[in-house]
Amino acid sequence: MQVSVEEAREKLPELIGLIERGELVTITRDGIPVAEAFVCWNYLKWLSCERMQVSVEEAREKLPELIGLVERGELITITRDEIPVADLAPSKAEKSGLDPMSEA
């Protein structure tokens, strides 16, 4: 779901409910995405929601380890020159119990 900053201000309680049910909400300003909000499944399991940060180079070297951490629920932000460029998070298929490799 995508909403403007103004809509997000007006509908915050409603958006929080959607996020808690697993909806990804992208907040935009003048049509440009400025933030994403999604449920931290670790928080619901009484675990930390803090993100681990790794550089692109470190991610390249340690991708199998990072995937293992993500499979256990960790949130990882990949940075280039200390600027976030990508996020690794458990897939919706994993959270729903679906096998992403099974045929439809």
C-alpha positions in Angstrom: 0.0 0.0 0.0 1.3 3.5 -0.8 0.2 6.7 1.0 1.3 10.3 1.0 2.8 11.8 4.1 -0.4 13.8 4.6 -2.5 10.7 4.3 -0.2 8.9 6.8 -0.7 11.7 9.3 -4.5 11.5 9.0 -4.8 7.7 9.0 -1.9 6.7 11.4 -4.0 4.4 13.7 -5.5 2.7 10.7 -2.1 2.3 9.1 -0.6 0.8 12.3 -3.4 -1.8 12.3 -2.5 -2.7 8.6 1.2 -2.9 9.4 0.5 -5.1 12.4 -1.4 -7.5 10.1 1.7 -7.7 7.9 0.9 -5.1 5.3 3.9 -3.1 3.9 3.2 0.6 3.8 5.2 2.9 1.6 5.0 6.6 2.5 5.6 9.1 -0.2 6.2 12.9 -0.6 5.3 14.3 -4.0 5.1 10.7 -5.3 8.6 9.8 -4.2 9.0 7.0 -1.6 10.5 8.4 1.6 9.8 5.6 4.1 8.5 2.1 4.4 6.8 0.7 7.4 6.3 -3.0 8.1 5.8 -5.2 11.1 8.9 -6.3 13.0 8.1 -10.0 13.5 10.9 -10.3 16.1 9.1 -7.7 18.2 5.9 -9.8 18.1 8.1 -12.7 19.4 9.6 -10.5 22.2 13.0 -10.3 20.3 15.0 -7.2 19.2 13.9 -5.2 16.1 17.3 -3.5 15.8 18.8 -3.8 12.3 22.3 -5.1 11.7 24.2 -3.0 9.2 26.8 -4.3 6.8 28.7 -2.8 3.9 28.2 -4.0 0.3 31.6 -5.6 0.5 30.9 -7.4 3.7 27.5 -8.6 2.4 29.3 -10.0 -0.7 31.7 -11.9 1.4 29.2 -13.1 4.0 26.0 -13.6 2.0 25.3 -17.2 3.1 25.7 -16.2 6.8 23.5 -13.2 6.3 20.8 -15.2 4.7 20.9 -17.6 7.7 20.4 -14.7 10.0 17.5 -13.4 8.0 15.9 -16.9 8.0 16.0 -16.6 11.8 14.3 -13.3 11.7 17.1 -10.7 11.7 16.7 -7.5 9.7 19.8 -6.4 7.9 20.6 -3.2 6.1 23.3 -3.1 3.4 25.1 0.2 3.1 27.5 1.8 0.6 29.6 4.5 2.0 27.5 4.3 5.2 24.3 5.1 3.2 21.5 2.4 3.3 21.0 0.9 -0.2 19.1 -2.3 0.5 17.3 -4.2 3.3 17.3 -8.0 3.9 14.2 -9.2 5.7 12.4 -12.6 5.9 10.1 -13.1 3.0 6.3 -13.0 3.3 6.2 -16.6 2.0 8.4 -17.7 5.0 6.2 -15.8 7.5 3.0 -17.3 6.1 4.4 -20.8 6.0 4.3 -21.0 2.2 7.2 -22.8 0.4 8.5 -20.2 -2.1 10.0 -23.0 -4.1 6.8 -25.0 -4.5 5.0 -24.8 -7.8 1.7 -22.9 -8.0 
